[in-house]
Amino acid sequence: MNRHLYKNELMEHFHLRYDIYVRDRKWMDLDRPVPLEIDQFDTLDAFYLLSLDGSRLVGGSRLIPSTRPHLLGDVFPDLALRGVPRQPDVFEWTRIFVAKAHRGGDSRALGEILCGICEFSLEEGISAITAVAEMWWTPRLLEMGWKVEPLGLPRLIEGEPCNAFRFAMDEEVLDSTRRYFGVDAPVLLRRAPELVAAEVARV
């Protein structure tokens, strides 16, 4: 476990999630008296990828083993018409965000997070990730070279058309994502061998 090495960054991570998902996007089911967006899947099973600019958090995302409780399997299983993938080499991807000051165009911070997800997946033997995502992600991920497989039919969630997806993780996807964002070197850093929280460094 290395979460103690990322205590401040993880708290900022949950603060930023609150600002984005509760204050901005009005997902009021996530509102709490304390301005931290922490849900039932923020457990010791979760892996966090934190995009840092020096000591400043500029974005992040979360990965959860599909063999453990997760959003698709436990909240939206009806979105996967052929069943929810639950395999040791399949993880669920949720809660990707970029701080407001680092958005726009082909955001460098977003590119580093996506490259970090690919690098982490390859290093950890993850063959695919699943997600419940807004449909507007589909053309953008296809443009990046991601292998997008819908698992069912879309429906409205929080007023947005969403669907469940499976994305293959391989060297080809990593290479195309790096080219799309102009990332020419690995971005994933580890502060300790036992990875629970991970940095995505700026290159």
N, C-alpha and C positions, 0 to 999 in steps of 0.2 A: 504494500500500500504506500502511495506517495502523496496522498491528498494533503497531508500537513505541509508539504512543500509549496502548495498552491492555495493556501487558505485565503489570502486576500484576493487573488485572482478569481477563485470560485465564488466568493461573496459578490464581487463585482459582476460576474457572469449572471448570477441570479437576479441582481438588481437590474441589469440591462434587459434580461428577459422580461421582467415585470414592466419596465418602461415600454417595451415593444409590444408584448402580447396583451397586456391588460390596459395600459394607458392609451397606446396608439391604436391597436387593433380591436380593443373593446371585448376581449374574451373574458367576460366578467365572471364566468364560472371559476376562473383561476385567481380571482381577487382574494387577498388576505389582509388582515390588519397591518401586518408588516410588509413593506414593499419589496418582497422577494417572490419570484415566480418559481415555486418548487412544487412539483406534482408527485403523484404516487409512484412514478417510475424513476425518480431521483434517489436511487438506492445505491448500495455498495456494488450492485451489478453494473451500474452505468459507467461508461468511459466518456470523458470530456476532452474535446479538442479545443484549445484556447488559442486564439490568434492574438499575439502580443506585438506591440510596437514599442520596443524597449520594455518598460514596466507597465505600459498602458494597454488595457484590454480593448481590442477593436472588433472582436467577433468571436463566435464560438459555435459549437454543435455538440450533439450527444449521440452515442452509439450504445445499444443495449443488446446482449445476446438474445436471439429469438427463442431460445430454450427457457428463458426467464419471462416473468410478466412484462408485457410491453404494450404500446398503444394499439397497434394493429390487432394483436392477438386477444387483448382483453377488453378493448373498448369498441373497435370497429371490425370484428371478424367477418361481418356480413359483406364487407367490401372485397374480400378474397373469395371469389366464387368457387374456386377449386381447392379451397382450404388454405389456412395460414401456414406459410413455410416456418417450420420449427426444426432447425438443424444446427449443429454446433458451428458450422462454417457460414451461417447466415446471421447477420446482425440487423437490428432495426436502427434507422437513421431518423432523428427528430431534432427539433429546436435549433435549426440553423439560423443565425442572425449576424448582422453587421451593424455596428454603431452608425448613427446617422451621418456623422462627419466623414465616414469612409465609404459611403454609398455613391452610386451614380455611374453610368456607363458600365464598362467591364471592370468592376471594382477589384482592385488588387487584393484587398482583404478577403473578398469572397473567393477569389481564385486560390489564395493560399489555403483557405479552409477546405475547399473541395479537393485540392491536391493533397492536403494532409489526410483527408478521409481515405483517398485512394492509397496513399503510402502506408497508412496504418493498416488498412485491410490487407495489403500484400504482405506486410511484415508479420501479421498475426494469423495468416492463413484463412482469411475471410474471403469466400468466393463470391458472395453477393450481399447486398444490403436491401432491405425493404423500407418502404416509407408510405405514410398517408400524406399526400401532398396536393396542393392546389394544381389545377390542370394547366395553369400558365407556365409551370415549370417544364412541361413536356417539350415544347419546341426549343427552349433554351438549352436543356440538357442534351437533346438530340444534336443541336448545333455544336456543342462541346465534344461530341463523339461518344456520349454515354449510350449504353445499350439498355433502352427503356422497354420494360415489359409490363403492361397493365395486368393486374391480377383480377380485375372485375370491371364493373360499370361505375361511372361517376355518380355522385349525389352531392347535394348541398350540405356543407358543414360550416357553421358560423357565417352563412350567407355566401360562401364561395364554392363553386364546383370543385370537388376533390375526388381523388381516386387512390386506390392502393397500387403500389408499383414494386417491382423487383428490378434492381440494377446490378448487372454483373460487374465484378471488380477484377480487373486484370491489367497487365502491363500496357496493353493497347489503350485502355481507358485512361490510365495515368498519363501516358505520353500525349494523347490528344488534349487532355485537360491542361497540361503544362503548355502546350503550344497555343491553345486558345487564349490563355491569360499571360503568355510571355514569361512563364516561370521556367528558369533554365537550370535549377538546382533543387535538391531535396529541401523540403521545408520543415519536416517533422523532427523535433528535438525531444530528448528524454532526459529528465532530471535524475531519474533513478531507474534501475533495471526493472522493478515491478511497476508496470505502467497502469495507472488508473486515471490520472489527469495527464494530458500531453500538451506540449507547446506546439504551436505552428508559428515558427519564427519568420520575420520579414527578411527577404533575401535581396 
